[in-house]
Amino acid sequence: MKNKLLSAALGAAVLALGASAASATTLGDVKAKGFIQCGVNTGLAGFAAPDASGNWAGFDVDFCKAVASAVFGDPTKVKFTPLSAANRFPALQSGEIDVLARNTTWSINRDTALGLNFRFVNYYDGQGFMVRKSLNVKSALELSGASVCVQSGTTTELNLADYFKANNLQYNPVVFEKLDEVNAAYDAGRCDVYTTDQSGLYSLRLTLKNPDEHTILPEIISKEPLAPAVRQGDDQWFDIVSWVGYAMINAEEFGITQANVDDMKNSPNPDIKRFLGVEADTKIGTDLGLTNDWAYNIVKNVGNYGEVFERNIGQGSPLKIARGLNALWNKGGIQYAPPVR
């Protein structure tokens, strides 16, 4: 009973902390300091990683730049906080960061008990397995008895246990808190299998000593809708972050790119003119607390969803991940955005 009371008290404290951190308005706080503090991965190629000069790049990094473009009209007005799986949620709850864009799965526990809000899914993913080709394993169902490297504090760890239990398989978990520790352990041969989101496996394979010696198995064992998160208690900021993502998808659907966005202002299509903030009676920006050219600024500075995907993790990148589920809804995928009107 004491444990239950303690858990309830801790849960209430977390929610209270999140509500306090989101008091006033996050947009006002962001404008006052002049930049957005964005929580990202400590280093995941294609998604978020610093170069030798400390400049961040990647799919999630570009989302943060898109938020900065919407708020300030300037993609450089963002600072990045590298976070491990274990400290990403406390950093958001405490107000250390304004938005979390760190390949984070939207789940009911995180949406409720942790006091966070998710809405826009920027990458539909699923958990997979990577093994050495020398093991001659073709399916995850052949992994009984294997040692499996996994990061603690993630849905990955829970999915792993569920999958092996459901299929009556035995395994030896080799657990680490930090991503670089998991990578090093697998590369050194301390485990037979590496499991995480399949997108992450494509990224991590590039960092191994001999990438061509490893293969990613076909099974997808979970649903992993990866989404940016904000604190509960500030609907305006929640709307802004969500609609930044929806604007990028709508821009791709409209055929608006970085290269043609200026020309598209002259489109005869009223939806496009409204989207770009040039329709006379538009209020798409002011209703959010932004200027009416916020969506134009996103596309001009960062690009549409497809452009961001392809250059960071798609066919224009070393990862060469197929769009798959992340293609637009009218191109065989499930990426779909509400209308901007």
C-alpha positions in Angstrom: 0.0 0.0 0.0 2.9 2.4 0.8 4.4 1.7 -2.6 1.1 2.5 -4.3 0.7 5.7 -2.4 4.3 6.7 -3.2 3.7 5.9 -6.9 0.5 8.0 -6.9 2.3 10.9 -5.2 5.2 10.8 -7.7 2.8 10.7 -10.6 1.0 13.7 -9.3 4.3 15.5 -8.7 5.3 14.9 -12.3 2.1 16.2 -13.7 2.2 19.3 -11.4 5.8 19.9 -12.5 4.8 19.7 -16.2 1.9 22.1 -15.7 4.1 24.6 -13.9 6.8 24.4 -16.6 4.2 25.1 -19.2 2.5 28.0 -17.3 2.2 31.4 -18.9 2.9 30.5 -22.6 5.8 28.6 -24.1 5.6 30.8 -27.1 6.0 33.9 -25.0 9.0 32.4 -23.2 10.6 31.3 -26.5 10.2 34.7 -28.0 11.6 36.4 -24.9 14.8 34.3 -25.0 15.1 34.5 -28.8 15.4 30.8 -29.6 13.8 27.3 -29.3 15.5 24.7 -27.1 15.0 21.4 -28.8 15.8 18.0 -27.3 17.4 15.5 -29.8 19.2 12.3 -29.8 22.8 12.2 -28.6 23.9 11.0 -32.1 21.8 9.0 -34.5 23.0 9.3 -38.2 20.3 10.7 -40.4 18.1 11.8 -37.5 20.2 13.9 -35.2 24.0 14.1 -35.1 26.6 16.9 -34.8 29.4 17.2 -37.2 33.1 17.8 -36.3 32.3 21.5 -35.9 29.3 20.9 -33.7 26.7 21.7 -36.3 23.6 19.5 -35.9 21.9 17.8 -38.9 19.2 15.2 -39.5 15.5 14.5 -39.9 14.6 15.5 -36.3 17.0 18.4 -36.4 15.2 19.8 -39.5 11.9 19.5 -37.7 13.3 21.7 -34.9 14.5 24.2 -37.6 11.1 24.1 -39.1 9.6 25.1 -35.7 12.1 28.0 -35.5 11.2 29.0 -39.0 7.5 29.1 -38.1 8.1 31.1 -34.9 11.0 33.4 -35.9 11.2 33.1 -39.7 14.8 32.0 -39.1 15.9 28.3 -38.9 19.0 29.2 -37.0 17.1 30.4 -33.9 17.2 26.9 -32.3 19.6 25.3 -29.8 20.0 21.6 -29.4 20.1 19.6 -26.2 21.4 16.0 -26.8 19.4 13.6 -24.6 19.6 9.9 -23.7 16.5 7.8 -23.6 16.5 8.0 -19.8 16.8 11.8 -19.4 14.7 12.9 -22.4 11.4 13.1 -20.5 12.6 14.8 -17.3 14.3 17.4 -19.6 10.9 18.2 -21.2 8.9 18.0 -17.9 11.3 20.3 -16.1 11.3 23.0 -18.9 14.9 22.4 -19.8 13.7 22.0 -23.4 10.7 23.5 -25.2 10.1 20.5 -27.5 11.3 17.0 -27.7 12.2 15.7 -31.2 14.1 12.6 -30.5 12.7 9.5 -32.3 10.2 9.0 -29.4 7.3 6.6 -29.6 3.9 8.0 -28.8 2.3 5.6 -26.2 -0.6 5.9 -23.8 1.7 5.9 -20.7 3.7 8.8 -22.1 0.7 10.7 -23.2 -1.0 10.4 -19.8 1.1 9.5 -16.8 4.2 11.5 -17.9 2.2 14.7 -18.6 3.3 15.0 -22.3 1.3 15.7 -25.5 1.9 14.1 -28.9 -0.1 14.6 -32.1 1.9 14.8 -35.3 3.7 11.6 -36.2 6.8 12.5 -38.2 7.9 8.9 -38.7 5.9 5.7 -38.7 8.3 3.0 -37.5 8.5 -0.5 -36.0 11.0 -2.4 -34.0 13.3 -4.8 -35.8 16.5 -6.9 -35.4 20.0 -6.7 -36.8 22.4 -9.7 -36.8 25.7 -10.7 -38.3 25.4 -12.4 -41.6 27.8 -15.1 -40.3 25.0 -16.3 -38.0 23.0 -17.4 -41.1 19.8 -16.3 -39.5 16.9 -15.4 -41.8 14.1 -14.8 -39.3 13.7 -13.4 -35.8 11.9 -16.7 -34.9 15.4 -18.4 -35.2 16.8 -16.2 -32.4 16.0 -18.4 -29.4 18.9 -18.5 -27.0 20.5 -15.4 -28.5 22.0 -12.6 -26.5 20.3 -9.3 -27.5 21.8 -5.8 -27.1 19.0 -3.3 -26.1 18.8 0.2 -24.6 17.1 0.6 -21.2 14.3 3.0 -20.6 12.7 2.5 -24.0 9.7 0.8 -25.4 12.2 -1.3 -27.3 13.1 -3.2 -24.1 9.5 -3.9 -23.3 8.6 -5.0 -26.9 11.6 -7.4 -26.9 10.4 -9.2 -23.7 6.9 -9.4 -25.1 7.9 -10.8 -28.5 10.2 -13.5 -27.1 7.6 -14.5 -24.5 4.7 -14.6 -27.0 6.8 -16.9 -29.3 8.1 -19.1 -26.5 11.7 -18.1 -27.2 14.6 -17.7 -24.8 17.0 -14.8 -24.8 19.7 -13.1 -22.8 19.2 -9.3 -22.6 22.4 -7.2 -22.7 21.2 -3.9 -21.4 22.8 -0.4 -21.5 21.5 3.1 -20.7 23.4 5.0 -23.4 23.1 4.5 -27.1 26.8 4.6 -27.8 27.3 1.9 -25.2 24.8 -0.4 -27.0 26.4 0.3 -30.3 29.9 -0.5 -29.0 28.8 -3.7 -27.3 27.2 -5.0 -30.5 30.1 -4.0 -32.6 32.5 -5.7 -30.2 30.6 -9.0 -30.4 29.2 -8.9 -26.9 25.8 -9.9 -28.2 24.4 -11.7 -31.2 21.5 -9.4 -31.9 20.8 -5.6 -31.9 17.2 -4.5 -31.5 15.7 -1.0 -31.8 13.4 0.8 -34.2 14.1 -0.4 -37.7 15.0 3.1 -38.9 17.6 3.3 -36.1 19.1 0.0 -37.3 19.7 1.4 -40.8 21.4 4.4 -39.2 23.4 2.4 -36.7 24.6 -0.1 -39.3 26.5 2.7 -41.0 28.6 3.3 -37.9 29.8 -0.3 -37.5 33.4 -1.3 -38.3 32.1 -3.6 -41.2 28.6 -2.5 -42.1 28.3 -5.0 -45.0 28.7 -7.9 -42.5 25.3 -7.2 -40.9 21.8 -7.7 -42.0 18.4 -6.5 -40.8 15.8 -9.2 -40.4 12.4 -8.8 -42.1 10.2 -9.0 -39.0 8.6 -5.8 -37.6 7.4 -6.6 -34.1 5.7 -3.4 -32.9 4.1 -0.2 -33.9 6.4 2.8 -33.2 4.8 6.1 -34.1 7.6 8.5 -33.6 6.4 11.9 -32.7 7.6 15.3 -31.3 6.4 15.9 -27.8 5.6 19.0 -25.7 4.4 19.4 -22.1 0.7 19.3 -21.3 -0.9 22.6 -20.2 -0.1 24.9 -23.2 -2.5 24.3 -26.0 -1.1 27.1 -28.1 2.4 25.6 -28.2 1.0 22.2 -28.7 -0.9 23.5 -31.8 2.1 25.3 -33.2 4.4 22.2 -32.9 1.7 20.0 -34.4 0.8 22.3 -37.3 4.5 22.7 -38.2 4.5 19.0 -39.1 1.2 19.2 -40.8 2.3 22.2 -42.9 5.3 20.2 -44.1 3.0 17.3 -45.2 0.5 19.7 -46.8 3.3 21.5 -48.7 4.5 18.2 -50.2 0.9 17.4 -51.2 0.5 20.8 -52.8 3.8 20.3 -54.7 5.4 23.3 -52.9 9.2 22.9 -52.6 12.1 25.1 -51.5 12.8 25.7 -55.1 9.4 26.9 -56.2 7.8 28.3 -53.1 8.2 31.9 -54.2 6.6 31.2 -57.6 3.8 29.2 -55.9 2.6 32.5 -54.2 1.2 33.3 -57.6 -0.8 30.1 -57.9 -4.4 30.4 -58.9 -5.3 27.8 -56.3 -6.8 29.6 -53.3 -5.8 26.8 -50.9 -2.1 27.3 -51.9 -2.4 31.1 -51.6 -4.0 30.7 -48.2 -1.3 28.2 -47.1 1.5 30.6 -48.1 -0.2 33.5 -46.3 -0.9 35.6 -49.4 -4.7 35.3 -49.4 -6.2 38.6 -48.4 -8.4 37.3 -45.6 -6.2 34.6 -44.3 -5.7 34.2 -40.5 -3.8 30.9 -40.5 -0.9 32.4 -38.7 -2.5 34.9 -36.4 -4.8 32.2 -35.0 -1.7 30.3 -33.9 0.0 33.4 -32.5 2.4 33.6 -35.5 2.7 35.6 -38.7 0.6 34.6 -41.7 3.7 33.6 -43.6 4.8 30.9 -41.1 4.2 28.0 -43.5 6.0 29.8 -46.3 9.0 30.3 -44.0 9.0 26.6 -43.1 9.2 25.5 -46.8 11.5 28.3 -47.8 14.0 27.6 -45.0 13.7 23.8 -44.5 11.6 22.2 -47.3 8.5 20.1 -47.4 8.2 16.7 -45.6 9.3 14.7 -48.6 12.4 16.9 -49.1 13.4 16.6 -45.5 12.9 12.8 -45.6 14.8 12.2 -48.8 17.9 14.2 -48.0 18.3 12.9 -44.4 17.2 9.3 -44.4 15.8 8.5 -47.9 17.3 7.9 -51.3 19.4 11.0 -51.2 21.1 9.9 -48.0 23.5 7.0 -47.0 20.6 5.3 -45.2 18.4 5.0 -48.3 15.3 4.1 -46.3 12.2 3.7 -48.5 9.2 6.0 -47.8 6.9 3.0 -47.1 4.3 4.0 -44.6 5.7 7.5 -44.5 4.7 8.2 -48.1 1.7 10.5 -48.5 -1.7 9.0 -48.1 -2.3 9.4 -51.9 1.0 7.8 -52.7 0.5 4.5 -50.9 1.5 5.6 -47.4 -0.4 6.9 -44.4 1.1 10.4 -43.9 -2.0 12.6 -43.9 -2.5 16.1 -42.6 -5.6 18.1 -41.8 -6.3 21.0 -44.2 -4.8 24.4 -43.6 -7.9 26.6 -43.9 
